[in-house]
């Protein structure tokens, strides 16, 4: 139990919204979460050891199972993570995540990548709605031909004003202009369109390149590392019918949330992409919820955040 209470690596994140608990309060806070008053307790760590310890602690304290939520890629029964469901504003989560991960990159390169990520995430949310996944975003980012196809479909919808949310019309106009002027580069020659070769995925179709290709190597690296890691990508696979973590419900109702970023789960360093995306998404959600509660004049559910180890 001493290892569970060890505060050596504790880092004070989110000072304005979330509270870091002190060592003596650890078990008492868990008891509060299991009681009648609403409150939330979040444990964030880089491996599953403390996750398992707190799960055992919750059992001993008889916290109702429905109040315990676990996002841990090492567990086959883990909740799934869906940060792109909802309004266009959720596109900011991925942009902010990449800005943190690329913080050591030249500012110009970082801004180019950040703008492209933001635009592609918005495009995904408009095009695929609640079915948007990280895989849509990665494919749009890595395959200019696929990006051109989705932009083309949206352009057709925009021109015909079909199936579009009236609140998104202005955003769609700006997106189409951004992609067509700054990103998509359709390849032509004196003989006409330059086509992909027969063995290519898009054989026989006009080649499309990304005008920003030389500026986006950093994001491409993180996306490829993520795609090549089944441990992480499984969290974003929603086809198996597993429950998806509901951020808004947890923030409103409270409970125990245990999150394993898995960056130190093995000897080989794991990608920090999921961990940073969760932190950004959760902070933004709590901030928005707190603002709404203040505006409505109601008490927000207190959220206690305990980071055992950051990324």
N, C-alpha and C positions, 0 to 999 in steps of 0.2 A: 504493500500500500504506500510505502514511502516514495517509491518511484512515481506513483500516481500524483502525489502531492508536491513533487519536486518542481520548483519554480525557476530553475536555472535558466531555461530558455524562453521564459515568458516575455512576450513583447507587447507593449501597449498599443494595439491597433484601434482605430476608430474612436478617438477620445471623445468626440462630440456626441456620439450616438450610442455606442456600446460600452459596457462596463467590464473591466478586468477584475475578476474576483480575487480576493486574498486567500492564501493557503488555509487559514482556519475556517473559512466559510464554505469550503468545497462541498462537504457532505450536507450542510444545512441548506445550501442553495438547491441541491438535488431534491431535498425533502420538500422545499417550497414548490418546485415544479410539479412534484407529485401530489400536491395538495389541491385545495379548491380554488385558490386565487390564480389568475393567469400570469405566467411568466415563462420565459424561454431561456434555456441553457444550451450553449453551443460549444462543443469541444472540437478544435481543429488541430490535426496533427499530421505528420508526414509518414506515419506507418500505422499498422493496425494494433500494435501492442496496447496502447492506452485506450483505444476504442473498445477492445475486448474487456479491459479492466473496468471501464465505466459501465459497460453492458451488464457485467456481473454485479456491480454495485447497485445498478437500477433494479435488478432482480431482488437483491437482498432488501432493498428499501420498498419493494412491492409497488413500484411505479407502473401504472397501467401500460400494457404493451402498445396500445394505440397512441400513447404520447411519446413513444420512442421512435425516432427516425434515424436511419443510418445510410450514409452515402460513402461506400467503401468499395473500390474496384476489385479488392481481393476476395470479396464475398459474392458468391453466385446469386444470393437473394437480395443484393443491394438495391436501394431505390435508384431510379434513373434520374439524370439531371437534364432539365430542359430550360435553359436561360433565354430562349428566343421566342417563347410563346407570349403573345400579347401585342402591345402597341409598338409603333416604330421606335419609340424612345428606348426600347430594350437593346437596340443596335449599339447604343453607347457602351454597353457592358463589354463587348468584344473589342471595341476601339480602345477603351481605357486599359483593358487587359494587355493589349499589344503595346501600348505606350509604355507600360511598366516593364514588360519583358524586353523591350527594345530601348530601354533608357540609356544604354551606353552607345547607341547608334548616333551618327551624325544627325543633327536636328532636321536638316532638309530631307534626308532619307526617311527619318521617322515620320515626318509630317505627310510625305507622299504615301507611305504605307498605311498610316492611320486613316487618311482620307479615303483610300481605296477600300480598306476593310469596312469602314463605316458605310460607304455607299453599297458595297456588295451585301452586307448584312441587311440593310434596308430593302434592297432589291429582293432578297430571299424572303423576307417577312411579307412583303407585298405580293410576291408571286406564289408562295407556298402556304402562307397563313400560319395557322397553328401547327401545321405539319413540318415547318421549317426545322432542319437539323444542322448540326455542325458540318455534316457531310455535304449538304447543299452548298454551304459557304465555301468549303475547301475546294470543291469541284469548280465552282464559279471563279475562284481565285487562281487555280492552277491551269484551267482550260479556257483560253480566250474564245475558242469556237463555241463552247457551251455557254459562256457568258454572252456572246453575241446573240445566240438563239433566244435566251431568256429575255434579253433587252429587246429583241425584235418582237417577241410576243407581247411584252408590256407596251411597246410603242403602238402595236396594232390595237390593243385594248384602249390605250389613251386616245388614239385618233377616232375610234368608234364609240368611245365613252361607255364601254361595256364592262360590267362587273367590277367597277372601281368604287372604292370608298370615297365619298365626296370630301372627307377630311384629308385624304391623301393626294388629291389632284395636284396641288402645288409641289409637294415633295416629289411626285412622279415626274413632273415637268423638269425639275432641277436634276433629278437622277439621270433621265434620258439625255439631257444636255451634257452632263458630266461624262457619261460613258462614251457618247458619240464624239465629243470633242477631245477628251483627254486620255481615253483608254483604248478603245477599239481601233485597230489598224488593219483594214482589209487589204490583202495583198493582191496587187494587179501588175500586169506587164503590158507591153505593146500588143501582145496577142490576146489579152483579155484577163480574166480572173486566173490567179495562180491557185491550183488545186492541191489538196493533200494526196499523197501517193496511195496506191492500191492497198498496201498493207496497213495503212493508218486507220485509226478508230473512226475518223471522219472522212474516209476515202471518197474522192470525187467531189468534195465540197470545197468552197473557197477558203483558203488559209486565212486565219485571223491571228494577229499577234497583239501583244499588250504593249502599248507605248511606254508604260512605266516599268517594263521588265527589269531594267538594270537597277531600279531603285528598291525592289521588293524581295531581295534575297533573304532578308532576315525573317520575314513572316513565312515565306515558303519553307524555310528550314524548320520552324516550329510546327507548321502544318504537316510536313512530311514525317517528322518525329512522332507526332500525335497519331497520324494515320497508320504508321508502322507498329504502333503499340496497342495490341489487342486488349491489354489490361485497362487502358484508359478509354479507348474508343467504345468499349462495351457499355460504359456509363451513358453514352449518347445513342445507343441502339434501342429504339422503342418498339421494335417489331415483335419482341418476345412476350408482350403482354404484361411485363412487370410494372409495378406502380411507379409513377413519376413523382418526384418530390415537389410538393406544392409550397413554394416560398411564401406567397401571400397568406395562405392558411396558417402556416407555422408562425409567422410574425404576428398574426391576429390572435391565435389561440394559445400560442406557447407550446412548451413541451421540451423534450431533450433531443437535440440534433447532434449526431456524431459524424464528423467528416474526416476522411483519410485522403490526403492529397497524393499519397503513395510515392512521393519523391525520394524517400529513403527506404522504400520497401525491400529493395534488393541492393546488392553491392554495386550494380551498374546504376549510375545516376538516371533517374526517370525525368521525363519532361515536366516542367512546372506549369504547363499550360492549363490543365484542369484546375489545379489549386488556385492559381491567380484568377482565373475566370470566376470560380466560385466566390472568392473573397470580394471581387469587384461587384459581382451580381448581388450578393447578399448585402453589402454595404449600401449600394444604391437603393435596394428595396426597402431596407430599414429607414434610410434617410427620407425616402418618399412617404412611407407610412407615417413616420413621426410628423412630417409637415402636414399631412392630411388630418391627423389627430388634433394638432394644434389649431388648424383652421376650423375644425368642427367643434372645438372646445371639449374634446373627450380625452380620457386618460389612455395613453398608449400602453401596450403590453411591454413590460421591461424585458430586455434581452441581455443576457449575460454571456459574454464571449470570452472563451478561455483558449488562447492559442498556445499549445505546448511547444510547437516549433513552427517557425515560418518557413517559407519556401527555400 
